[in-house]
Amino acid sequence: MPIYETNEDVARQERMIKRFCEHFSYDYAPFPPKHKVDYAILKPQRINGHWYKVVAGMVEVKTRSFPHKKYPTMMVNVGKVLYAKQFVDIGIKVVLLVGWTDAVGFISLTADSFAAMGGRNDRGDPNDEDVMIHFPIEDFTMIAHR
């Protein structure tokens, strides 16, 4: 399966996660390229006399080249949502962080949503269309406006 992410995409994601973590006073660490989500959110914590980089959450980062109100929902592949649900019982939140041309917002990947077939069809890759989970834009928490 091809990887379409460019170095420029990775740089944009890095800027977004840095801003997100500065906003909430967390650290972060990238996951390997084929991981289901992009970053671990870390909070240094002393446990039984030892310091750990405790995983407080995980983040999938998306950047979009249009304003946040252009579409009523933001969609992600069902696999990312199913992955996120695995961590609920152990208290690790997984969020979707989106940078549009006019705003930056986030939502839990376990928030209310609906499923529909979709994806992109501009690359001629049959793997681009799948079950997509749609999150209403109005349910996002906006942390910045550009």
DSSP file (Angstrom, degrees, kcal/mol; ACC not computed):
  #  RESIDUE AA STRUCTURE BP1 BP2  ACC     N-H-->O    O-->H-N    N-H-->O    O-->H-N    TCO  KAPPA ALPHA  PHI   PSI    X-CA   Y-CA   Z-CA
    1    1 A M              0   0    0      0, 0.0     2,-0.0     0, 0.0     0, 0.0   0.000 360.0 360.0 360.0 128.7    0.0    0.0    0.0
    2    2 A P        -     0   0    0      0, 0.0     2,-0.5     0, 0.0   123,-0.0  -0.302 360.0-135.0 -70.9 153.9    1.5    3.4   -1.0
    3    3 A I        -     0   0    0      1,-0.1    31,-0.0     2,-0.1     0, 0.0  -0.957  18.0-176.1-108.2 122.4    2.2    6.1    1.5
    4    4 A Y        +     0   0    0     -2,-0.5     2,-0.3     2,-0.1    -1,-0.1   0.509  44.3 116.8 -96.1  -6.3    1.1    9.5    0.2
    5    5 A E        -     0   0    0      4,-0.1     2,-0.2     3,-0.1    -2,-0.1  -0.466  51.0-156.2 -69.4 127.1    2.4   11.6    3.1
    6    6 A T     >  -     0   0    0     -2,-0.3     4,-2.1     1,-0.1     5,-0.2  -0.492  31.2-106.4 -96.3 169.1    5.1   14.1    2.0
    7    7 A N  H  > S+     0   0    0      1,-0.2     4,-2.2     2,-0.2     5,-0.1   0.860 123.8  55.1 -61.0 -35.1    7.8   15.7    4.1
    8    8 A E  H  > S+     0   0    0      2,-0.2     4,-2.2     1,-0.2    -1,-0.2   0.895 105.8  51.3 -64.9 -40.3    5.8   18.9    3.9
    9    9 A D  H  > S+     0   0    0      1,-0.2     4,-2.4     2,-0.2    -2,-0.2   0.928 110.2  49.1 -60.0 -45.8    2.8   17.1    5.3
   10   10 A V  H  X S+     0   0    0     -4,-2.1     4,-2.4     1,-0.2    -2,-0.2   0.890 109.8  51.5 -63.1 -40.2    4.9   15.8    8.2
   11   11 A A  H  X S+     0   0    0     -4,-2.2     4,-2.0     2,-0.2    -1,-0.2   0.900 110.0  49.1 -64.4 -41.1    6.3   19.3    8.9
   12   12 A R  H  X S+     0   0    0     -4,-2.2     4,-2.0     2,-0.2    -2,-0.2   0.918 111.9  48.9 -63.2 -43.5    2.7   20.7    9.0
   13   13 A Q  H  X S+     0   0    0     -4,-2.4     4,-2.8     1,-0.2     5,-0.3   0.897 108.7  53.6 -62.8 -40.4    1.6   18.0   11.4
   14   14 A E  H  X S+     0   0    0     -4,-2.4     4,-2.1     1,-0.2    -1,-0.2   0.905 108.5  49.0 -61.9 -42.8    4.7   18.7   13.6
   15   15 A R  H  X S+     0   0    0     -4,-2.0     4,-2.0     1,-0.2    -1,-0.2   0.901 112.6  49.0 -62.9 -40.2    3.8   22.4   13.8
   16   16 A M  H  X S+     0   0    0     -4,-2.0     4,-2.5     2,-0.2    -2,-0.2   0.931 111.8  46.0 -66.7 -46.3    0.2   21.5   14.7
   17   17 A I  H  X S+     0   0    0     -4,-2.8     4,-2.7     1,-0.2     5,-0.2   0.875 111.4  53.5 -67.7 -34.8    1.1   19.0   17.4
   18   18 A K  H  X S+     0   0    0     -4,-2.1     4,-2.2    -5,-0.3    -1,-0.2   0.936 111.4  45.2 -62.4 -45.8    3.6   21.4   18.9
   19   19 A R  H  X S+     0   0    0     -4,-2.0     4,-2.2     2,-0.2    -2,-0.2   0.909 113.1  51.1 -63.7 -43.0    1.0   24.1   19.2
   20   20 A F  H  X S+     0   0    0     -4,-2.5     4,-1.5     1,-0.2    -2,-0.2   0.929 112.3  45.7 -60.1 -47.8   -1.5   21.7   20.6
   21   21 A C  H  X>S+     0   0    0     -4,-2.7     5,-2.3     1,-0.2     4,-0.9   0.856 111.1  52.2 -68.8 -35.4    0.9   20.4   23.3
   22   22 A E  H  <5S+     0   0    0     -4,-2.2     3,-0.4    -5,-0.2    -1,-0.2   0.895 106.8  54.9 -64.1 -38.9    2.0   24.0   24.2
   23   23 A H  H  <5S+     0   0    0     -4,-2.2    -2,-0.2     1,-0.2    -1,-0.2   0.867 120.9  29.5 -60.8 -38.2   -1.7   24.9   24.6
   24   24 A F  H  <5S-     0   0    0     -4,-1.5    -1,-0.2    -5,-0.1    -2,-0.2   0.341 109.4-116.2-107.2   5.1   -2.2   22.1   27.1
   25   25 A S  T  <5 +     0   0    0     -4,-0.9     2,-0.3    -3,-0.4    -3,-0.2   0.926  68.8 131.8  59.4  50.2    1.3   21.9   28.6
   26   26 A Y      < -     0   0    0     -5,-2.3     2,-0.2    -6,-0.1    -1,-0.2  -0.797  51.2-130.2-120.5 166.5    2.1   18.4   27.4
   27   27 A D  E     -A   42   0A   0     15,-2.7    15,-2.5    -2,-0.3     2,-0.3  -0.611  24.9-157.0-102.8 172.5    5.1   16.8   25.6
   28   28 A Y  E     -A   41   0A   0     13,-0.3    13,-0.2    -2,-0.2    30,-0.0  -0.979  13.6-162.8-148.8 161.5    4.7   14.6   22.6
   29   29 A A  E     -A   40   0A   0     11,-1.9    11,-2.9    -2,-0.3     2,-0.1  -0.982  26.6-119.7-144.9 134.7    6.5   11.8   20.7
   30   30 A P  E     -A   39   0A   0      0, 0.0     9,-0.3     0, 0.0     8,-0.1  -0.442  21.1-136.7 -73.9 147.1    5.9   10.7   17.1
   31   31 A F        -     0   0    0      7,-2.8     4,-0.0     1,-0.2     7,-0.0  -0.573  41.2 -79.1 -89.2 163.9    4.8    7.2   16.3
   32   32 A P    >   -     0   0    0      0, 0.0     3,-2.1     0, 0.0    -1,-0.2  -0.239  51.9 -99.3 -60.1 156.3    6.4    5.3   13.4
   33   33 A P  T 3  S+     0   0    0      0, 0.0    -2,-0.1     0, 0.0     0, 0.0   0.766 119.7  47.0 -52.8 -35.0    5.0    6.2    9.9
   34   34 A K  T 3  S+     0   0    0    -31,-0.0     4,-0.1     4,-0.0     2,-0.0   0.316  83.6 120.8 -94.5  11.1    2.6    3.2    9.6
   35   35 A H  S <  S-     0   0    0     -3,-2.1    -4,-0.1     1,-0.1     0, 0.0  -0.346  75.7-115.3 -68.9 155.8    1.1    3.5   13.1
   36   36 A K  S    S+     0   0    0     43,-0.1     2,-0.3    44,-0.0    -1,-0.1   0.818  98.6  27.1 -65.1 -32.2   -2.7    4.1   13.3
   37   37 A V  S    S-     0   0    0      1,-0.1    23,-0.2    23,-0.1    -2,-0.1  -0.833  78.4-126.0-127.8 169.1   -2.3    7.5   14.8
   38   38 A D  S    S+     0   0    0     21,-1.0    -7,-2.8    -2,-0.3     2,-0.3   0.866  75.3  20.2 -87.2 -39.2    0.5   10.1   14.6
   39   39 A Y  E     -AB  30  59A   0     20,-2.3    20,-2.5    -9,-0.3     2,-0.4  -0.956  53.9-136.5-140.2 150.1    1.6   11.1   18.1
   40   40 A A  E     -AB  29  58A   0    -11,-2.9   -11,-1.9    -2,-0.3     2,-0.6  -0.863  25.0-138.8 -95.9 139.4    1.7   10.1   21.8
   41   41 A I  E     -AB  28  57A   0     16,-3.3    15,-2.6    -2,-0.4    16,-1.3  -0.902  26.0-160.7-100.1 124.5    0.9   12.8   24.3
   42   42 A L  E     -AB  27  55A   0    -15,-2.5   -15,-2.7    -2,-0.6    13,-0.2  -0.839  20.3-173.6-116.7 142.6    3.2   12.6   27.2
   43   43 A K  E     - B   0  54A   0     11,-2.2    11,-1.4    -2,-0.4     9,-0.1  -0.952  30.0-127.0-131.5 112.2    3.1   13.9   30.8
   44   44 A P  E     + B   0  53A   0      0, 0.0     2,-0.4     0, 0.0     9,-0.2  -0.374  39.6 174.8 -58.6 131.2    6.2   13.4   32.9
   45   45 A Q  E     - B   0  52A   0      7,-2.5     7,-2.5    -2,-0.1     2,-0.6  -0.999  31.6-132.0-145.9 137.1    5.1   11.7   36.1
   46   46 A R  E     + B   0  51A   0     -2,-0.4     2,-0.4     5,-0.2     5,-0.2  -0.800  29.1 178.1 -90.8 122.2    6.8   10.2   39.1
   47   47 A I  E >   - B   0  50A   0      3,-3.3     3,-1.9    -2,-0.6    -2,-0.0  -0.987  67.9 -17.7-129.1 122.0    5.6    6.8   40.0
   48   48 A N  T 3  S-     0   0    0     -2,-0.4    -1,-0.1     1,-0.3     3,-0.1   0.868 129.8 -49.5  51.3  41.3    7.0    4.8   42.9
   49   49 A G  T 3  S+     0   0    0      1,-0.2     2,-0.4    -3,-0.0    -1,-0.3   0.452 120.4 100.9  83.4  -0.1   10.1    7.0   43.0
   50   50 A H  E <   -B   47   0A   0     -3,-1.9    -3,-3.3    -5,-0.0     2,-0.4  -0.923  68.6-125.8-120.6 145.1   10.8    6.7   39.2
   51   51 A W  E     -B   46   0A   0     -2,-0.4     2,-0.3    -5,-0.2    -5,-0.2  -0.735  31.0-179.3 -89.7 134.8   10.1    9.2   36.5
   52   52 A Y  E     -B   45   0A   0     -7,-2.5    -7,-2.5    -2,-0.4     2,-1.2  -0.941  36.5-126.4-129.0 151.1    8.1    8.0   33.5
   53   53 A K  E     -B   44   0A   0     -2,-0.3     2,-0.2    -9,-0.2    -7,-0.0  -0.766  42.0-156.5 -91.7  85.5    6.9    9.6   30.3
   54   54 A V  E     -B   43   0A   0    -11,-1.4   -11,-2.2    -2,-1.2     2,-0.9  -0.438  15.6-123.0 -71.4 132.6    3.3    8.6   30.9
   55   55 A V  E     +B   42   0A   0    -13,-0.2   -13,-0.2    -2,-0.2    -1,-0.1  -0.671  35.4 172.2 -77.4 107.4    1.1    8.3   27.8
   56   56 A A  E     -     0   0A   0    -15,-2.6    37,-1.0    -2,-0.9     2,-0.3   0.646  62.6 -30.7 -90.3 -18.3   -1.8   10.7   28.6
   57   57 A G  E     -Bc  41  93A   0    -16,-1.3   -16,-3.3    35,-0.2     2,-0.3  -0.979  54.9-117.8-177.9 179.7   -3.3   10.4   25.1
   58   58 A M  E     -Bc  40  94A   0     35,-2.2    37,-2.7    -2,-0.3     2,-0.4  -0.970  21.0-151.5-138.8 154.1   -2.7   10.0   21.5
   59   59 A V  E     -Bc  39  95A   0    -20,-2.5   -20,-2.3    -2,-0.3   -21,-1.0  -0.990  11.4-159.6-135.4 133.0   -3.4   12.3   18.5
   60   60 A E  E     - c   0  96A   0     35,-2.7    37,-3.0    -2,-0.4     2,-0.5  -0.956  25.7-153.2-101.6 124.6   -4.2   11.8   14.8
   61   61 A V  E     + c   0  97A   0     -2,-0.5     2,-0.4    35,-0.2    37,-0.2  -0.865  16.9 176.7-107.6 131.9   -3.3   15.0   13.0
   62   62 A K  E     - c   0  98A   0     35,-2.8    37,-2.5    -2,-0.5     2,-0.4  -0.990  11.7-160.0-129.3 140.2   -5.0   16.1    9.8
   63   63 A T  E     - c   0  99A   0     -2,-0.4     2,-0.3    35,-0.2    37,-0.2  -0.958   9.8-163.0-117.7 143.2   -4.5   19.4    7.8
   64   64 A R        -     0   0    0     35,-3.3     4,-0.1    -2,-0.4    -2,-0.0  -0.936  21.5-142.5-127.3 147.7   -7.0   20.7    5.4
   65   65 A S  S    S+     0   0    0     -2,-0.3    35,-0.1    35,-0.1    -2,-0.0  -0.077  81.3  61.3-100.2  32.8   -6.7   23.3    2.6
   66   66 A F  S    S-     0   0    0      0, 0.0    35,-1.7     0, 0.0    36,-0.3  -0.953  94.1 -78.5-149.6 164.7  -10.1   24.8    3.1
   67   67 A P    >   -     0   0    0      0, 0.0     3,-1.7     0, 0.0     4,-0.3  -0.267  41.9-114.2 -68.3 155.6  -12.1   26.6    5.9
   68   68 A H  T 3  S+     0   0    0      1,-0.3     3,-0.3     2,-0.1    69,-0.1   0.713 112.5  53.6 -65.9 -21.4  -13.6   24.5    8.7
   69   69 A K  T 3  S+     0   0    0      1,-0.2    -1,-0.3    68,-0.0    69,-0.0   0.353  78.8  95.0 -95.5   7.2  -17.2   25.3    7.8
   70   70 A K  S <  S+     0   0    0     -3,-1.7    -1,-0.2     1,-0.1    -2,-0.1   0.897  95.0  27.2 -64.1 -39.1  -16.9   24.2    4.1
   71   71 A Y  S    S-     0   0    0     -3,-0.3    66,-0.1    -4,-0.3    -1,-0.1  -0.909  77.0-131.2-121.8 150.5  -18.2   20.7    5.0
   72   72 A P  S    S+     0   0    0      0, 0.0    65,-2.4     0, 0.0    66,-0.4   0.687  88.7  32.1 -75.2 -16.4  -20.6   19.8    7.9
   73   73 A T  E     -F  136   0B   0     63,-0.3     2,-0.4    64,-0.1    -2,-0.1  -0.905  65.9-137.4-135.7 163.5  -18.4   16.9    9.1
   74   74 A M  E     -F  135   0B   0     61,-2.3    61,-2.7    -2,-0.3     2,-0.4  -0.991  30.5-154.2-116.3 130.0  -14.7   15.8    9.3
   75   75 A M  E     +F  134   0B   0     -2,-0.4     2,-0.3    59,-0.2    59,-0.2  -0.827  16.9 176.5-113.8 147.7  -14.2   12.2    8.3
   76   76 A V  E     -F  133   0B   0     57,-2.0    57,-3.5    -2,-0.4     5,-0.0  -0.952  42.7 -84.4-137.3 158.7  -11.6    9.6    9.3
   77   77 A N  E >>  -F  132   0B   0     -2,-0.3     3,-1.3    55,-0.2     4,-1.1  -0.341  35.5-122.7 -64.3 141.7  -11.2    5.9    8.4
   78   78 A V  H 3> S+     0   0    0     53,-2.3     4,-2.6     1,-0.3     5,-0.2   0.799 107.8  67.8 -55.8 -31.7  -13.1    3.5   10.7
   79   79 A G  H 3> S+     0   0    0     52,-0.3     4,-2.0     1,-0.2    -1,-0.3   0.853  97.6  51.6 -59.6 -36.0   -9.8    1.7   11.5
   80   80 A K  H <> S+     0   0    0     -3,-1.3     4,-2.1     2,-0.2    -1,-0.2   0.883 111.0  47.7 -68.2 -38.7   -8.6    4.8   13.4
   81   81 A V  H  X S+     0   0    0     -4,-1.1     4,-2.1     2,-0.2    -2,-0.2   0.917 111.5  49.3 -69.8 -43.2  -11.7    5.0   15.5
   82   82 A L  H  X S+     0   0    0     -4,-2.6     4,-0.8     1,-0.2    -2,-0.2   0.896 110.9  51.4 -61.9 -39.0  -11.7    1.3   16.3
   83   83 A Y  H >< S+     0   0    0     -4,-2.0     3,-0.9    -5,-0.2     4,-0.4   0.928 108.8  51.1 -60.3 -46.4   -8.1    1.7   17.3
   84   84 A A  H >< S+     0   0    0     -4,-2.1     3,-1.7     1,-0.2     4,-0.4   0.878 101.8  60.7 -60.3 -40.1   -9.0    4.6   19.6
   85   85 A K  H >< S+     0   0    0     -4,-2.1     3,-0.9     1,-0.3     4,-0.5   0.750  91.2  69.2 -63.4 -24.0  -11.7    2.6   21.3
   86   86 A Q  T << S+     0   0    0     -3,-0.9    -1,-0.3    -4,-0.8     3,-0.2   0.767  99.5  49.4 -62.7 -25.1   -9.2    0.0   22.5
   87   87 A F  T X >S+     0   0    0     -3,-1.7     5,-2.1    -4,-0.4     3,-0.8   0.519  83.6  88.9 -96.9  -6.8   -7.7    2.6   24.9
   88   88 A V  G X 5S+     0   0    0     -3,-0.9     3,-1.8    -4,-0.4    -1,-0.2   0.917  84.8  54.4 -57.8 -46.8  -10.9    3.9   26.6
   89   89 A D  G 3 5S+     0   0    0     -4,-0.5    -1,-0.2     1,-0.3    -2,-0.1   0.720 109.4  47.5 -65.1 -22.1  -10.8    1.2   29.4
   90   90 A I  G < 5S-     0   0    0     -3,-0.8    -1,-0.3    -4,-0.2    -2,-0.2   0.259 118.6-107.9-104.6  12.7   -7.3    2.1   30.4
   91   91 A G  T < 5S+     0   0    0     -3,-1.8     2,-0.7     1,-0.2    -3,-0.2   0.663  72.2 136.6  79.1  17.9   -8.0    5.9   30.4
   92   92 A I      < -     0   0    0     -5,-2.1     2,-0.3    -8,-0.1    -1,-0.2  -0.881  41.2-150.6-101.9 118.4   -6.0    6.9   27.4
   93   93 A K  E     -c   57   0A   0    -37,-1.0   -35,-2.2    -2,-0.7     2,-0.5  -0.630   4.4-158.0 -86.2 143.4   -7.9    9.4   25.2
   94   94 A V  E     -c   58   0A   0     -2,-0.3    15,-3.1   -37,-0.2    16,-0.3  -0.988  16.3-172.7-122.5 123.2   -7.3    9.5   21.4
   95   95 A V  E     -cD  59 108A   0    -37,-2.7   -35,-2.7    -2,-0.5     2,-0.6  -0.818  25.2-131.6-119.5 156.6   -8.2   12.7   19.6
   96   96 A L  E     -cD  60 107A   0     11,-3.2    11,-1.6    -2,-0.3     2,-0.5  -0.932  23.2-164.1-101.7 120.2   -8.4   14.0   16.1
   97   97 A L  E     -cD  61 106A   0    -37,-3.0   -35,-2.8    -2,-0.6     2,-0.4  -0.937   9.2-171.3-109.2 123.2   -6.6   17.3   15.7
   98   98 A V  E     -cD  62 105A   0      7,-3.1     7,-2.3    -2,-0.5     2,-0.6  -0.952  14.8-161.7-123.4 132.8   -7.5   19.2   12.5
   99   99 A G  E     +cD  63 104A   0    -37,-2.5   -35,-3.3    -2,-0.4     5,-0.2  -0.947  16.3 179.0-110.7 113.0   -5.9   22.3   11.1
  100  100 A W        -     0   0    0      3,-2.9   -35,-0.1    -2,-0.6     3,-0.1  -0.437  47.6 -95.4 -97.1 179.3   -8.1   24.1    8.5
  101  101 A T  S    S+     0   0    0    -35,-1.7     3,-0.1     1,-0.2   -36,-0.1   0.733 123.5  27.0 -69.2 -20.3   -7.1   27.3    6.7
  102  102 A D  S    S+     0   0    0    -36,-0.3    44,-2.2     1,-0.2     2,-0.3   0.448 125.1  18.5-121.8  -2.8   -9.1   29.4    9.3
  103  103 A A  E     - E   0 145A   0     42,-0.3    -3,-2.9    43,-0.2     2,-0.4  -0.989  52.7-138.2-162.0 163.4   -9.1   27.3   12.5
  104  104 A V  E     +DE  99 144A   0     40,-2.5    39,-2.7    -2,-0.3    40,-1.4  -0.999  35.3 157.7-129.5 129.9   -7.6   24.5   14.6
  105  105 A G  E     -DE  98 142A   0     -7,-2.3    -7,-3.1    -2,-0.4     2,-0.3  -0.941  21.9-152.6-147.0 168.0   -9.8   22.2   16.5
  106  106 A F  E     -DE  97 141A   0     35,-2.1    35,-2.9    -2,-0.3     2,-0.3  -0.964   7.5-177.8-142.8 160.3  -10.0   18.7   18.1
  107  107 A I  E     -D   96   0A   0    -11,-1.6   -11,-3.2    -2,-0.3     2,-0.2  -0.981  37.6 -98.2-152.5 149.1  -12.5   16.0   19.0
  108  108 A S  E >   -D   95   0A   0     -2,-0.3     3,-1.7   -13,-0.2   -13,-0.3  -0.482  25.2-134.7 -67.5 138.5  -12.3   12.7   20.7
  109  109 A L  T 3  S+     0   0    0    -15,-3.1   -24,-0.2     1,-0.3    -1,-0.1   0.501 108.1  55.3 -72.9  -1.4  -12.2    9.8   18.2
  110  110 A T  T 3  S+     0   0    0    -16,-0.3    -1,-0.3   -26,-0.1     3,-0.1   0.246  85.0 116.5-109.5  10.9  -14.7    8.1   20.5
  111  111 A A  S <  S-     0   0    0     -3,-1.7    -4,-0.0     1,-0.2    28,-0.0  -0.213  83.1 -66.9 -71.6 166.9  -17.2   11.0   20.3
  112  112 A D  S    S+     0   0    0     27,-0.0     2,-0.3    23,-0.0    -1,-0.2  -0.283  75.9 140.0 -55.1 137.4  -20.7   10.7   18.8
  113  113 A S        -     0   0    0     22,-0.1     2,-0.3    -3,-0.1    22,-0.2  -0.910  40.8-123.5-161.9-179.1  -20.4   10.2   15.1
  114  114 A F  E     -G  134   0B   0     20,-1.4    20,-3.4    -2,-0.3     2,-0.4  -0.976  19.0-125.5-141.3 159.0  -21.9    8.2   12.2
  115  115 A A  E     +G  133   0B   0     -2,-0.3     2,-0.3    18,-0.2    18,-0.2  -0.830  33.0 157.0-107.2 141.2  -20.5    5.9    9.6
  116  116 A A  E     -G  132   0B   0     16,-2.3    16,-3.0    -2,-0.4     2,-0.2  -0.980  45.9 -97.3-153.9 152.9  -20.8    6.2    5.8
  117  117 A M  E    S+G  131   0B   0     -2,-0.3     2,-0.3    14,-0.2    14,-0.2  -0.500  70.7 104.9 -69.3 142.5  -18.9    5.0    2.8
  118  118 A G  E     +G  130   0B   0     12,-2.2    12,-2.4    -2,-0.2     2,-0.3  -0.970  17.4 138.3 175.4-161.2  -16.5    7.6    1.5
  119  119 A G  E     -G  129   0B   0     -2,-0.3     2,-0.3    10,-0.2    10,-0.2  -0.923  62.1 -40.7 128.4-154.9  -13.0    8.7    1.1
  120  120 A R        -     0   0    0      8,-1.0     5,-0.1    -2,-0.3     8,-0.1  -0.805  33.8-177.6-111.6 155.0  -11.1   10.2   -1.7
  121  121 A N        +     0   0    0     -2,-0.3     3,-0.1     3,-0.1    -1,-0.1   0.113  61.2  93.5-134.0  21.0  -11.2    9.3   -5.4
  122  122 A D  S    S+     0   0    0      1,-0.2    -1,-0.0     2,-0.1    -2,-0.0   0.454  82.5  52.6 -96.2  -1.7   -8.7   11.6   -6.9
  123  123 A R  S    S-     0   0    0      2,-0.2    -1,-0.2    -3,-0.0    -2,-0.1   0.476  99.8-122.5-113.0  -3.7   -5.7    9.3   -6.8
  124  124 A G        +     0   0    0      1,-0.2    -3,-0.1    -3,-0.1    -2,-0.1   0.731  66.6 136.9  70.1  20.3   -7.0    6.2   -8.5
  125  125 A D    >   -     0   0    0      1,-0.1     3,-2.1    -5,-0.1     4,-0.3  -0.897  46.9-156.0-104.0 115.0   -6.3    4.1   -5.4
  126  126 A P  G >  S+     0   0    0      0, 0.0     3,-0.9     0, 0.0    -1,-0.1   0.716  92.2  67.0 -62.9 -19.0   -9.1    1.7   -4.5
  127  127 A N  G 3  S+     0   0    0      1,-0.2    -2,-0.0    -3,-0.0    -3,-0.0   0.600  83.9  74.8 -75.1 -10.2   -7.8    1.7   -0.9
  128  128 A D  G <  S+     0   0    0     -3,-2.1    -8,-1.0    -8,-0.1     2,-0.5   0.678  86.4  68.5 -76.6 -17.3   -8.8    5.4   -0.5
  129  129 A E  E <   + G   0 119B   0     -3,-0.9     2,-0.3    -4,-0.3   -10,-0.2  -0.903  65.7 118.0-108.9 130.6  -12.5    4.5   -0.3
  130  130 A D  E    S- G   0 118B   0    -12,-2.4   -12,-2.2    -2,-0.5     2,-0.5  -0.874  71.3 -44.6-164.0-173.6  -13.8    2.7    2.8
  131  131 A V  E     - G   0 117B   0     -2,-0.3   -53,-2.3   -14,-0.2     2,-0.4  -0.652  61.7-164.0 -71.9 124.4  -16.1    3.0    5.8
  132  132 A M  E     -FG  77 116B   0    -16,-3.0   -16,-2.3    -2,-0.5     2,-0.5  -0.904  14.8-137.7-115.4 141.7  -15.5    6.5    7.1
  133  133 A I  E     -FG  76 115B   0    -57,-3.5   -57,-2.0    -2,-0.4     2,-0.5  -0.872  20.2-150.0 -99.6 127.8  -16.5    7.9   10.5
  134  134 A H  E     -FG  75 114B   0    -20,-3.4   -20,-1.4    -2,-0.5   -59,-0.2  -0.856   9.6-167.2-105.1 127.6  -18.0   11.4   10.3
  135  135 A F  E     -F   74   0B   0    -61,-2.7   -61,-2.3    -2,-0.5   -22,-0.1  -0.957  29.5-115.7-111.8 125.1  -17.7   13.9   13.2
  136  136 A P  E >   -F   73   0B   0      0, 0.0     3,-1.7     0, 0.0     4,-0.3  -0.361  15.3-137.9 -60.6 132.4  -19.8   17.0   13.1
  137  137 A I  G >  S+     0   0    0    -65,-2.4     3,-1.8     1,-0.3   -64,-0.1   0.861 102.6  64.6 -58.3 -36.0  -17.7   20.2   12.8
  138  138 A E  G 3  S+     0   0    0    -66,-0.4    -1,-0.3     1,-0.3   -65,-0.1   0.693  96.4  58.3 -63.7 -17.2  -19.9   21.9   15.4
  139  139 A D  G <  S+     0   0    0     -3,-1.7    -1,-0.3     2,-0.1    -2,-0.2   0.521  83.9 105.5 -89.9  -6.2  -18.8   19.3   18.0
  140  140 A F  S <  S-     0   0    0     -3,-1.8     2,-0.7    -4,-0.3   -33,-0.2  -0.436  71.6-129.2 -71.5 146.4  -15.1   20.2   17.6
  141  141 A T  E     -E  106   0A   0    -35,-2.9   -35,-2.1    -2,-0.1     2,-0.4  -0.892  25.4-144.8 -92.5 116.5  -13.4   22.2   20.4
  142  142 A M  E     +E  105   0A   0     -2,-0.7   -37,-0.3   -37,-0.2     3,-0.1  -0.708  25.3 174.0 -86.9 130.1  -11.6   25.1   18.6
  143  143 A I  E     +     0   0A   0    -39,-2.7     2,-0.3    -2,-0.4   -38,-0.2   0.489  66.3  18.6-112.5  -8.1   -8.3   26.1   20.1
  144  144 A A  E     -E  104   0A   0    -40,-1.4   -40,-2.5     0, 0.0     2,-0.4  -0.974  54.4-157.2-160.1 146.6   -7.2   28.7   17.5
  145  145 A H  E      E  103   0A   0     -2,-0.3   -42,-0.3   -42,-0.2   -43,-0.1  -0.990 360.0 360.0-123.9 138.1   -8.6   30.8   14.7
  146  146 A R              0   0    0    -44,-2.2   -43,-0.2    -2,-0.4    -1,-0.1   0.418 360.0 360.0-101.0 360.0   -6.3   32.0   11.9
